[in-house]
Amino acid sequence: MTAATTTPLPPCDLAIIGGGAGGVLAALQALRLATTPLRIVMIEPREVLAQGVAYATTYGEHVLNVPAARMSAFDDRPADFLDYVVATAPPDGPDRDTLAHAFIERRRYGDYLRTRLQEAIAASSASLQVIHDSVCELDAREDDATLQLVEHGPLHAGGVVMAVGNTPKPLPARGAPQLPEGRSLAAWDFDAVKAIPADADLCIVGSGLSMVDTVLSLADNGHAGTIHVLSRHALLPLPHCHGGAATYDPAPLQAMDLRARMRFLRAAARQAVADGLPWQAAMERIRPHVQALWQSMSITDQRRFLRHVVRQWDVHRHRIAPEVHAKLQAMLDRGQLRLHRGRLDTVMAMDRGLRVSTHTRDGRTDEFDVDYVVNATGVEMRAQTMRNPLLHDLLGKGHAQPGPHGIGLKAARDGRMVDADGEPQPRIFILGSLRIGCVWESIAIPELRGQAETAVRELLALPTP
Ligand SMILES: Cc1cc2nc3c(=O)[nH]c(=O)nc-3n(C[C@H](O)[C@H](O)[C@H](O)COP(=O)(O)OP(=O)(O)OC[C@H]3O[C@@H](n4cnc5c(N)ncnc54)[C@H](O)[C@@H]3O)c2cc1C
């Protein structure tokens, strides 16, 4: 790809590709760990940092899926987000303890990261330049790396953190690209969802957290039309419940095969309930051990997990605020929200609206007519199909290889990107969802902040090129 010619960019010590939450967490670490006037450059096409798809919403009904007490940007200051929430709350608002358990608006999380970034810039001996552009190529060498920016040309960097995050999946239906404009929407196009007329009937494809966002926006608008939700398993996210973590010892799980692990977890959930705790307490107990559990599973069991267990895992692991769950349940109970189990086949434009055809599990074809279809199928996990030219460049040149099961990219345990020959790239680290195949639990803030800190510490410890 040829870059437009502009004034050449001066080399930098650290380049961060992507300015979503992951990139900002890496910048925060670099700014606070720097002891010399390092030059840090972040490349992000969006105008506003710390948004990505998760925190770009401007709507108050979209809340975090994790209580405020667990969303700090820093491992060593676990209450930092809570401190921010308390400091910015109205004087007559809820007390600190209530806020610690609250599910705060997601838009405020982006504000929090940007506030901490400004504070870190002011306090650091390093400098941060943000370039609004995309990286389309990356050449890795032993001592440095060269990034190719679409508009700004080449940038030489002593080290690179890749935080390119989530790529939404296209609608998995025949006919999807030809649908009339404005009738087929992405769940993450929050403004377009918000503009759906209140009397419209619609079909949301996917039943995970993006579906929840869409339903909340519709409910907030006083939606009166029917909302069909179509997914292969028709499982809805389950609610959080206060009660802390169970106290069982998760160590024996490491040596078990997948079937035994599932039996163990079901028994742990039953035991939690018998002890007067919610079943969620059993999941909370293994939350910090998920990466180790994934890595200790055989490749065959990982494949089995991806084929047979992942949907159940997702609804138990990625839970939603209890009040959000109650709202969905009420809409289901009164028949406004209709759950369909099946696989989307075709969406066709009709004289008035769209016809959605699906295949059900028992081999039938089910059809229903709607005004809009909303794609809430989530993020693309397979690196080869992600529509990101940088990833294609890295794979094509052999600088990277797909992760286990073709998910994301392969990374060493410390996060260094692994090339086609199996060698870790000394100066390129990956963080976030691209590491899911290697560690499974890799998109939530607790993992991102830990990965960001490790990457930055390792890169700063390398000799300057
Ligand atoms: C709807 C939703 C809700 C979530 N809620 C929570 C929650 O409550 N709690 C929690 O812990 N986690 C939550 N998460 C998970 C997690 O916090 C987010 O996924 C997080 O935003 C991931 O950040 P990221 O920077 O890795 O990726 P992204 O947010 O996707 O950001 C990546 C950035 O990289 C840029 N980029 C991509 N390619 C290039 C390129 N070639 N050159 C330059 N820039 C590039 C993109 O423009 C983008 O801004 C949520 C996720 C989603 C999707």
The ligand as an SDF file (V2000), in Angstrom:
LIG
                    3D

 53 58  0  0  0  0  0  0  0  0999 V2000
  -20.0660   -3.7190   24.1420 C   0  0  0  0  0  0  0  0  0  0  0  0
  -18.9190   -4.0640   25.0490 C   0  0  0  0  0  0  0  0  0  0  0  0
  -19.0130   -3.8680   26.4220 C   0  0  0  0  0  0  0  0  0  0  0  0
  -17.9390   -4.1820   27.2690 C   0  0  0  0  0  0  0  0  0  0  0  0
  -18.0530   -3.9780   28.6140 N   0  0  0  0  0  0  0  0  0  0  0  0
  -17.0080   -4.2910   29.4270 C   0  0  0  0  0  0  0  0  0  0  0  0
  -17.0930   -4.0970   30.8490 C   0  0  0  0  0  0  0  0  0  0  0  0
  -18.1170   -3.6770   31.3570 O   0  0  0  0  0  0  0  0  0  0  0  0
  -16.0180   -4.4160   31.6070 N   0  0  0  0  0  0  0  0  0  0  0  0
  -14.8680   -4.9010   31.0590 C   0  0  0  0  0  0  0  0  0  0  0  0
  -13.9010   -5.1710   31.7920 O   0  0  0  0  0  0  0  0  0  0  0  0
  -14.7710   -5.0930   29.7210 N   0  0  0  0  0  0  0  0  0  0  0  0
  -15.8050   -4.8080   28.9090 C   0  0  0  0  0  0  0  0  0  0  0  0
  -15.6890   -5.0040   27.5630 N   0  0  0  0  0  0  0  0  0  0  0  0
  -14.4380   -5.5690   27.0530 C   0  0  0  0  0  0  0  0  0  0  0  0
  -13.2720   -4.5620   26.8700 C   0  0  0  0  0  0  0  0  0  0  0  0
  -13.1670   -3.6000   27.8520 O   0  0  0  0  0  0  0  0  0  0  0  0
  -13.3290   -3.9640   25.5570 C   0  0  0  0  0  0  0  0  0  0  0  0
  -13.4140   -4.9260   24.5590 O   0  0  0  0  0  0  0  0  0  0  0  0
  -12.1260   -3.0390   25.2950 C   0  0  0  0  0  0  0  0  0  0  0  0
  -12.6930   -1.9000   24.7680 O   0  0  0  0  0  0  0  0  0  0  0  0
  -11.0720   -3.5830   24.3520 C   0  0  0  0  0  0  0  0  0  0  0  0
  -10.1530   -2.5490   24.0990 O   0  0  0  0  0  0  0  0  0  0  0  0
   -9.1010   -2.6550   22.9320 P   0  0  0  0  0  0  0  0  0  0  0  0
   -8.3410   -1.3920   22.9490 O   0  0  0  0  0  0  0  0  0  0  0  0
   -8.3630   -3.9300   23.0460 O   0  0  0  0  0  0  0  0  0  0  0  0
   -9.9560   -2.7760   21.5950 O   0  0  0  0  0  0  0  0  0  0  0  0
  -10.9240   -1.7130   20.8880 P   0  0  0  0  0  0  0  0  0  0  0  0
  -11.7790   -1.0480   21.8800 O   0  0  0  0  0  0  0  0  0  0  0  0
  -11.5660   -2.4280   19.7600 O   0  0  0  0  0  0  0  0  0  0  0  0
   -9.9140   -0.6080   20.3040 O   0  0  0  0  0  0  0  0  0  0  0  0
   -8.9970   -0.8880   19.2770 C   0  0  0  0  0  0  0  0  0  0  0  0
   -8.6380    0.4010   18.5820 C   0  0  0  0  0  0  0  0  0  0  0  0
   -7.6370    0.1220   17.6150 O   0  0  0  0  0  0  0  0  0  0  0  0
   -7.8540    0.9180   16.4810 C   0  0  0  0  0  0  0  0  0  0  0  0
   -7.2260    0.2470   15.3370 N   0  0  0  0  0  0  0  0  0  0  0  0
   -7.5730   -0.9410   14.7800 C   0  0  0  0  0  0  0  0  0  0  0  0
   -6.7430   -1.2310   13.7630 N   0  0  0  0  0  0  0  0  0  0  0  0
   -5.8610   -0.2160   13.6800 C   0  0  0  0  0  0  0  0  0  0  0  0
   -4.7670    0.0540   12.8100 C   0  0  0  0  0  0  0  0  0  0  0  0
   -4.4330   -0.7860   11.8290 N   0  0  0  0  0  0  0  0  0  0  0  0
   -4.0570    1.1990   12.9910 N   0  0  0  0  0  0  0  0  0  0  0  0
   -4.3920    2.0620   14.0100 C   0  0  0  0  0  0  0  0  0  0  0  0
   -5.4330    1.8500   14.8460 N   0  0  0  0  0  0  0  0  0  0  0  0
   -6.1500    0.7230   14.6900 C   0  0  0  0  0  0  0  0  0  0  0  0
   -9.3740    1.0210   16.3600 C   0  0  0  0  0  0  0  0  0  0  0  0
   -9.7520    2.2020   15.6720 O   0  0  0  0  0  0  0  0  0  0  0  0
   -9.8130    1.0260   17.8280 C   0  0  0  0  0  0  0  0  0  0  0  0
  -10.0470    2.3180   18.3180 O   0  0  0  0  0  0  0  0  0  0  0  0
  -16.7410   -4.6940   26.7140 C   0  0  0  0  0  0  0  0  0  0  0  0
  -16.6670   -4.9080   25.3220 C   0  0  0  0  0  0  0  0  0  0  0  0
  -17.7260   -4.5810   24.4870 C   0  0  0  0  0  0  0  0  0  0  0  0
  -17.5880   -4.8060   23.0060 C   0  0  0  0  0  0  0  0  0  0  0  0
  1  2  1  0
  2  3  1  0
  2 52  2  0
  3  4  2  0
  4  5  1  0
  4 50  1  0
  5  6  2  0
  6  7  1  0
  6 13  1  0
  7  8  2  0
  7  9  1  0
  9 10  1  0
 10 11  2  0
 10 12  1  0
 12 13  2  0
 13 14  1  0
 14 15  1  0
 14 50  1  0
 15 16  1  0
 16 17  1  0
 16 18  1  0
 18 19  1  0
 18 20  1  0
 20 21  1  0
 20 22  1  0
 22 23  1  0
 23 24  1  0
 24 25  2  0
 24 26  1  0
 24 27  1  0
 27 28  1  0
 28 29  2  0
 28 30  1  0
 28 31  1  0
 31 32  1  0
 32 33  1  0
 33 34  1  0
 33 48  1  0
 34 35  1  0
 35 36  1  0
 35 46  1  0
 36 37  1  0
 36 45  1  0
 37 38  2  0
 38 39  1  0
 39 40  1  0
 39 45  2  0
 40 41  1  0
 40 42  2  0
 42 43  1  0
 43 44  2  0
 44 45  1  0
 46 47  1  0
 46 48  1  0
 48 49  1  0
 50 51  2  0
 51 52  1  0
 52 53  1  0
M  END
$$$$
